[in-house]
């Protein structure tokens, strides 16, 4: 069993039949998916998808590049009061584009964490060119009150990975680990314990090798699992089993 822990099915649905996408995922051994929210005005669409399909879960949150104004944890908690909503995000810090400005991004990230602390749903964190602020904020908030979460689509340093592992945060990897120029990233993944890893597509973005040039979709998460297996020197079946177990441990509200 494979789980795509992070995909954007609402974006895929804009381009083709979601039923066809999900059929291909099933044929590829993908049993469950989490469709991720990036802005609140798309949340109703995302929730509708999760409600329609038994094997799809949803998140609620605001991507750092989509932050327009201060968001409050109370609003996030109210929207998470649904059986199919299992996480907060994606949230985080993106200083590469920095469209919202650092202060607003940081305030939004903290409110997502506060929501997590209050109702024990994990935070799904995007971080780009913001390693130290990510470390400082997550470490400080963890000292204030425990929360759970993961760094999604990990592409950062071994230092960030170690700091996240130290405070109990999981790491999720995408098709980027299959790219020819990702040797340093693969070296970092080799150091992360298998019991702290999740896999994802981040579809419709970042199609893995050998599907470069095609629109990414949940069926392609098997190529991420295969690369993790190659990096770790274990079978793809072991990777599928471990990452699925990790998914349900972290996203404890999800039910098989």
C-alpha positions as a printed Julia matrix, in Angstrom:
256×3 Matrix{Float64}:
   0.0    0.0     0.0
   1.25   3.46   -0.97
   0.02   6.8     0.38
   0.45  10.12   -1.39
   0.65  12.32    1.68
   0.58  15.62   -0.23
  -1.15  16.32   -3.55
  -3.39  19.03   -4.98
  -6.35  17.17   -6.44
  -8.35  20.36   -6.96
  -5.69  21.53   -9.41
  -5.68  18.18  -11.2
  -9.47  18.25  -11.4
  -9.26  21.5   -13.37
  -7.42  19.69  -16.17
  -8.93  16.2   -16.4
 -11.35  13.71  -14.87
 -10.47  13.08  -11.24
 -12.06   9.63  -11.53
  -9.44   8.74  -14.16
  -6.63  10.11  -11.99
  -7.8    8.02   -9.06
  -8.19   4.89  -11.15
  -4.57   5.17  -12.26
  -3.52   5.73   -8.64
  -5.35   2.58   -7.55
  -3.72   0.56  -10.33
  -0.36   1.84   -9.08
  -1.03   0.65   -5.55
  -1.89   4.06   -4.08
  -4.61   3.45   -1.53
  -4.88   6.81    0.25
  -4.18  10.45   -0.57
  -4.27  13.78    1.23
  -5.38  16.73   -0.89
  -3.81  19.91    0.39
  -5.32  23.36    0.88
  -3.27  26.41   -0.1
  -5.87  29.18    0.34
  -9.15  29.31    2.18
 -11.31  30.22   -0.8
 -10.5   26.84   -2.37
 -11.16  24.88    0.82
 -14.83  24.11   -0.04
 -13.7   22.5    -3.3
 -11.02  20.49   -1.52
 -13.45  19.35    1.15
 -15.98  18.33   -1.51
 -13.37  16.08   -3.12
 -12.54  14.47    0.23
 -16.22  13.93    0.99
 -16.82  12.26   -2.37
 -14.03   9.68   -2.1
 -13.55   7.45    0.95
  -9.78   7.17    0.46
  -9.06  10.89    0.26
  -8.34  13.14    3.23
  -7.97  16.92    3.28
  -6.09  19.69    5.04
  -6.96  23.31    5.7
  -4.49  26.17    5.61
  -2.8   28.98    3.72
   0.4   28.61    1.73
   2.96  31.3     2.65
   2.77  32.74   -0.87
  -1.01  33.05   -0.54
  -1.11  34.96    2.75
  -2.94  38.24    2.19
  -3.89  39.17    5.74
  -3.53  37.85    9.27
  -5.23  34.51    9.8
  -6.39  33.4    13.24
  -6.11  29.93   14.72
  -9.8   30.05   15.68
 -10.8   30.2    12.0
  -8.55  27.25   11.13
  -9.91  25.19   14.02
 -13.49  25.85   13.0
 -12.78  24.7     9.43
 -10.95  21.62   10.7
 -14.08  20.45   12.52
 -14.82  17.85    9.86
 -14.05  14.14    9.87
 -12.02  14.29    6.62
  -9.76  17.21    7.65
  -6.63  15.71    9.17
  -4.01  18.48    9.13
  -3.27  22.21    9.06
  -1.51  23.59    6.0
   0.21  23.93    3.93
   1.74  26.77    5.84
   5.32  27.84    6.37
   7.9   30.31    5.09
   8.93  31.02    1.5
  11.64  33.66    1.29
  12.49  32.74   -2.3
   9.35  34.41   -3.65
   8.46  36.29   -0.43
   5.24  37.58   -1.99
   3.56  38.12    1.38
   6.53  39.56    3.27
   8.31  37.84    6.14
   6.27  39.28    9.0
   2.93  38.17    7.58
   4.28  34.72    6.7
   5.65  34.24   10.2
   2.39  35.38   11.81
   0.44  32.94    9.65
   2.77  30.04   10.44
   2.46  30.71   14.18
  -1.35  30.74   13.99
  -1.32  27.37   12.2
   0.94  26.01   14.94
  -1.34  27.39   17.66
  -4.27  25.63   16.0
  -2.24  22.41   15.98
  -1.37  22.81   19.64
  -5.02  23.3    20.56
  -6.62  20.36   18.72
  -3.67  18.06   17.98
  -3.71  18.01   14.18
  -0.27  18.09   12.53
   1.11  21.12   10.72
   2.18  20.67    7.08
   5.13  22.99    6.57
   6.58  24.44    3.38
   9.99  26.04    3.81
  12.17  27.59    1.11
  15.24  29.74    1.72
  14.06  30.11    5.31
  15.85  27.39    7.24
  16.93  29.35   10.3
  13.61  31.1    10.85
  11.83  27.76   10.4
  14.09  26.17   13.01
  13.76  29.08   15.44
   9.96  29.33   15.21
   9.24  25.6    15.38
  11.71  25.05   18.23
  10.35  27.98   20.22
   6.73  26.96   19.71
   7.51  23.36   20.63
   8.88  24.61   23.95
   5.67  26.6    24.49
   3.38  23.65   23.82
   3.87  20.35   22.0
   2.59  19.94   18.44
   3.18  17.53   15.58
   3.99  18.13   11.95
   6.18  17.54    8.94
   8.36  19.4     6.49
   6.78  18.62    3.14
   8.69  18.28   -0.16
  12.0   18.43    1.7
  14.81  20.09   -0.28
  16.8   21.81    2.45
  19.97  21.11    4.4
  21.02  18.23    6.61
  21.17  20.78    9.44
  17.47  21.59    9.04
  16.61  17.9     8.81
  18.47  17.13   12.03
  16.89  20.05   13.89
  13.43  18.92   12.8
  14.08  15.31   13.79
  15.33  16.53   17.18
  11.95  18.11   17.97
   9.85  15.26   16.57
   8.96  16.71   13.17
   8.67  14.27   10.25
  10.18  14.7     6.78
   8.26  14.13    3.52
  10.04  13.66    0.19
   8.78  14.17   -3.36
   9.84  13.34   -6.89
  12.68  15.84   -6.57
  14.78  13.04   -5.04
  14.73  11.29   -8.44
  16.21  14.26  -10.31
  19.67  13.86  -11.79
  21.03  16.91   -9.94
  19.62  15.85   -6.53
  22.58  13.75   -5.36
  23.17  15.91   -2.27
  19.49  15.64   -1.36
  19.63  11.86   -1.7
  22.59  11.84    0.68
  20.49  13.7     3.26
  17.58  11.28    2.8
  19.97   8.38    3.45
  20.58   9.8     6.91
  16.9   10.27    7.88
  15.45   7.2     9.67
  12.82   5.37    7.66
  10.4    5.63   10.59
  10.41   9.43   10.2
   9.81   9.61    6.43
   6.68  10.14    4.36
   6.36  10.22    0.56
   4.37  12.54   -1.67
   3.94  13.79   -5.22
   3.0   17.45   -4.63
   1.1   16.91   -7.89
   0.42  18.44  -10.34
   3.99  19.71   -9.83
   7.41  18.02   -9.78
   6.87  14.88  -11.85
   9.54  12.32  -10.94
  11.93  10.55  -13.26
  10.92   8.78  -15.54
   7.77  10.92  -15.89
   9.48  14.28  -16.38
   7.55  16.44  -18.83
   4.22  14.89  -17.88
   1.71  16.29  -15.43
   2.4   14.78  -12.02
  -0.32  12.72  -10.32
  -0.69  10.43   -7.27
   0.07   7.26   -9.28
   3.64   8.54   -9.66
   4.34   8.35   -5.93
   5.6    4.81   -6.59
   8.7    6.33   -8.23
   9.41   8.28   -5.05
   9.07   5.07   -3.03
  11.38   3.25   -5.44
  14.05   5.93   -5.05
  13.79   5.88   -1.26
  14.23   2.1    -1.43
  17.31   2.53   -3.59
  18.77   5.14   -1.24
  18.07   3.03    1.86
  19.05  -0.32    0.34
  15.69  -1.89    1.21
  12.72  -3.09   -0.83
  10.04  -0.82   -2.24
   7.53  -2.87   -0.25
   9.34  -2.01    2.98
   9.28   1.67    2.06
   5.56   1.51    1.27
   4.82  -0.23    4.57
   6.96   2.12    6.69
   5.78   5.37    5.1
   2.13   4.29    5.3
   2.56   3.44    8.98
   4.21   6.83    9.52
   1.35   8.59    7.75
  -1.3    7.11   10.02
   0.81   7.68   13.11
   1.3   11.36   12.3
  -2.14  12.01   10.82
  -3.9   10.13   13.6
  -7.32  11.5    12.7
  -7.2    9.6     9.4
  -8.88   6.21    9.39
  -8.04   3.25    7.15
